[in-house]
Amino acid sequence: MQIKKVKITNFRTLSDNEFDFDSLTAFIGPNGAGKSTILYALDWFFNGGATPLEETDATYGSEDKPIEVRVTFDQLTSRDRKILGKYTPADSEEFTAWKISHRGETKLSANIKGNPLFDGVKSAATAKEKKALYKELREEHPELGLSDASTAGAIMDSLTLWEQQNPDLLEPISSDISTFFNGFSGDNTLKQLFNFAFVKADYRASEESEDNRATLLNLIIERTLNRKEADEKIQELFQTIQEQEQEIYDQTFGEQLDTLSNQLNQIINTYSLSRSVAVTPNAQELKPSKTNFKVSVKDGAHDTPVDHQGHGFQRLLLISALQLLAESTNANTEEQDNGTLCLAIEEPELYQHPVQAKAFAHILDSLSGKKNKHMQVMYVTHSPYFIPAYKYESIYRLTRKNRSNPTVSVGHADPSVVAKRLRKAGCKSDIEARYGLTLVQNLSTGLFANVVILVEGSSDEAILSSLSESHYDAELDRRGVAIISCGGKDSICFFHAILEQFDIPAVVVFDNDRGWESRFNQKYENNTKLDAEEIEIRRDNEAKSHIKSNRALVSFFGISNECNEADYPAPRCYEIDKQHYVFVVDDTLEPFLARNWEGWMDECNDAVTSLGVSNKKNAQTYAIATQKADFAKCPEFLQNVIRTAIKLHTDNPS
């Protein structure tokens, strides 16, 4: 089985948040937003035992309220159902459990909550009474859609199934009805089905390399080796040693101890005739320890302790252990089923060389991508390498709002919503095919930004980046503003729709291409290969392409009413809302700057000469020209793009 959904209530920064999980789930966002809190909440749910949480673990101002973590599982196997028993009726596709900490008491149960209407039926003393109450319940509440059950067992299955399918409608029920399905002693039911391996950012590899309870090495050993045979043989050996020890004592001290005992008894008998004593060897019981393992590092010809290695190697050891653990889980069979393994990693990129981080990201993606119900991966990351490109619906972006009383805001991209929004505006419809590649190449960096400036191409990106670095003291970088090239005008809507889903403020810059025809005429002015009719066909197609692109953008951003000419929207800034602005450039950026920034084109031509390039429309030449041109003459329009992005960050702090 796998985690399908988690709801966390009143735990640290997460006052009331719900998350859907996939085979791989990534959490991103600024520091302190609450990403790691999700993993810590799950670690408490699975590995925290009966230890109650502290008041300080509650959300600020809600210390008197219960802390609750609700986990819903799906993809149940027949083995899962067998172990969970009555908590998973035959028709149930899911299983939900709660863990609640309140006033020093912790409860973990699959039925700690329920429908109060069911209490009477559940607590009925006899089958006859249960049937009568169930019949009455169905008649009075037909909206519940309860099945026509005729036996006491079928009635309980029907009630359980309804509660499993409607967790949001349940309320706490009386303690005499609920039970600890798992308990904190005896058989740990959940551990048989689901192992949550959490690697925290501050974990030491030396500690995880010891064969202690819940360490990575221990998990690997339990899933790959059977200690029982060795333990039994060692027990037999110790028993033999104990018997041999007694023989040695008898041979060495036997007659001497008999003599000593007789001498002592002769004296005792002068005082008391009713008792006697015996002096014998006090053989200590030899108890063998359980088979235990350790990891050491072979550094050349020497064995060295793990904690003598650098942070990078120690983290690499943890990563390797995780990979081995995952591979052993994927090898589960019906005969040897160790349940599901969930790898939860806080900052998997930590201490890793970029090449190694990229490789590890690929490994995690590959492990979770296997069609295997026994493997699940989740992590918190600050690295674009770990953005799951083709599982975009599995990315959650967390931010904190309202500094006086912080709340967590969660951004999440729903592909169907993105697709619907784009198609409505008349944008290109091959969304699913382009989505993953887009994230890999460009957008992954933007998802980590506080504000994004979207531009058409690399030359536009070079101009704005150079302007920020040279004349704004790199303020965009310091504020976490990313400039993203969309790889063409037609992709702007696509990028923006995704950023909007993740609640990332954006400034959009695009050309209205009003002067396209003059460039077209210049291109075909001396053409001798094409006849006039073919040129006119191309002219008509290009006109339609520019108009279609402009109309799609105008429609997407909802500025049709503000544009006097929808085919070529007026060049200016359009405020879409408090988080999104659109700057329309008159024609394209190069002629705009040539007309409006005195000296910029001269610097551009000088850069072409000094670099020895044939085409001046080049990101590097544009960046140099922007850096060297007189900033005092820089157009306000261009500067306002930078200023607007800075203002967006100021107005929407993370």
Secondary structure, DSSP 4 states (H G I P E B T S, - for coil): -EEEEEEEEEETTEEEEEEE--SEEEEE-STTSSHHHHHHHHHHHHH-TTPPPPGGGSPTT-TTSPEEEEEEEES--HHHHHHHGGGS-TT---EEEEEEEETTEEEEESSSEE-GGGHHHHH-SSHHHHHHHHHHHHHH-GGG------SHHHHHHHHHHHHHH-GGG-EE--TTT---SS-SSS--HHHHHEEEEEE-TT--HHHHTB--TTSHHHHHHHHH---HHHHHHHHHHHHHHHHHHHHHHHHHHHHHHHHHHHHHHHHHHTT-SS--------PPP--PPPP--B--EEETTEEE-GGGS-HHHHHHHHHHHHHHHHHHHHT--SSS---EEEEEEE-TTTT--HHHHHHHHHHHHHHHHSS-TTEEEEEE-S-GGGS-TT-GGGEEEEEEE-SSS-EEEEEE--HHHHHHHHHHTT--S-HHHHHHHHIIIIIHHHTT-SEEEEESSHHHHHHHHHHHHHHSTTHHHHTTEEEEE-SSGGGHHHHHHHHHHTT--EEEEEE--TTHHHHHHHHHTT--SS-HHHHHHHHHHHHHHHHHHHHHHHHHHT-GGG-S-TTS--SSEEEEETTEEEEEESS-HHHHHHHHSTTHHHHHHHHHHHHT-S-S--HHHHHHHHHHS-GGGS-HHHHHHHHHHHHHHHHS--
